[in-house]
Amino acid sequence: MDNFPPMRRLCLLLLIGTFLISSCKKEKPMLKATLHAKCKDCIVSYAAGVSQSKHDTLLGIVDPGSGDIIADEHRWTVELMDGDNIFLRACHLDSAMTDGVLQIWMDGDVRPDQANGVAGQMCVEINHTVHGQ
């Protein structure tokens, strides 16, 4: 005894197939952003999407020629989706030492952006929604 005639079987298979195909969601591609900071005696904070902010301290590097401490450059790579928020901030550690280089920028799969500090400026920041190139 056959409970499902061939036509009903075909309809049932088509219904199940349609349901499975419609439930498969296409994932948005992840974008890679490279965040850069160049400064001396500063703290850098960064976050991508909804992730918790991370912090790094850049103290500077010794110039082998002169022995002076000069601005250090560091970079971080983060992954995020088109439309996510990106946050990058660099601040001098000491308010009396705000005359040094303070530069941040981002590039990679996202539209490039940058922020440069001027003498006397305590912090520079990038904080906006990112879009792929």
N, C-alpha and C positions, 0 to 999 in steps of 0.2 A: 504494500500500500504506500502510495506516494502522497505525502501531505502537501507538497508544493509542486504544482504543475510547472513545466519548463518556463512559461511566460512569467510566472510569479518569481521563480528562482532568478531569472535574468533581471527583473525589476529590483529584487532585493539586493543582488550583487551591485547593480548600478547605484542604488541608494547608499549602500555601505561605502562604495568607492568614492562617491561624491562627498560623503561626510568626511572620509579620511583625507581627501585632497584639500577640502576647505579648512580642516583643522590644522594642517601643516602651515605654520607661519614662517615666512621668509625672514631671516635675521638681517638686520641692518649691518652693513660692513663696519668694522671698527677702524677708526682713524688713529694713526700714531702721530703724536705731537712731541717735538723735542723742545724742551724748555731750557733756556740758557740764562745765566746770570754772571756778571763780571763786576766784582767789587772787592773792597778790602775792609775788614772788620765790620761785616754785615751779617744779618740773618735773612735767609731766603725761605719763604713759605710758598707752597704750591699744592694745588688740588685739581683733580679732573673729575667732572661729573658729580656724583653724590659722595665720592670717597672723602675720607677724613683728611684734613690738611696735614702735610708733612713739612718738616723744618730741617734746614741745614745751616751751619755757620761757616762762612768763608772768612778766613783770617788774613789771607794774602800769601804770597810766595816770595822767596828771596830771589832778587835779581842777581845772577851769578857774576855779572860784570861790575855792578856798583855795590852790591851788598845791601841795597835798599829793599824794603818790603813793598812790593807792588800788588796791584789788584789781581785776584785769583779769578779764573773763569771755570765754571762748572756747568754740567748739563745733566738733565734728567729726561727720560722718555716715559710718556704716559699714553695709555690707550683710552679712547673715548668715542662716543658716537656723534654723528652729525647732529647739531642742536644741543649738545651738552654744554654746560658751563665750564670755563677754565679760569683758574685763578693763579696768579704768579705775582709775588710781592717781594721786594728787597728793601731792607731798612738798615741804616747805620746802627751799630751797637751803642755808640757814644754820640750824644747830641753835639758835643764839642768837635767832633771829627766829621763834619758833613761836607768837606770840600773835596773828597776823593771821588773817583769814578763810581758811578752807580748806573749800571745798564742791565736791562732784561729784554729778552726777545724770545720769540717762538717761531718754529718753522716745522717742516715735515709734510704730512698729508693735509694739514690745515692751512688756512690763509695766514700768511706771516703777519706778525705784529711786533712792535717794540715800544719801549719806554726808556727814556734817558733822564737821569737826574741832573739838575743844575746845582751850582755851588749854594750851599745852605739848605738844600732840600733833604729832608730826613728819610723819605721813602719814595719809591716808584712802584706802580702797580698796573697789572693787566687783569681785567676781570670782566669777561663777557662771554656770550654764546659763540661757539666755534662752528665753522662750516668748512667742508672739504674744498679743496682747490678745484 
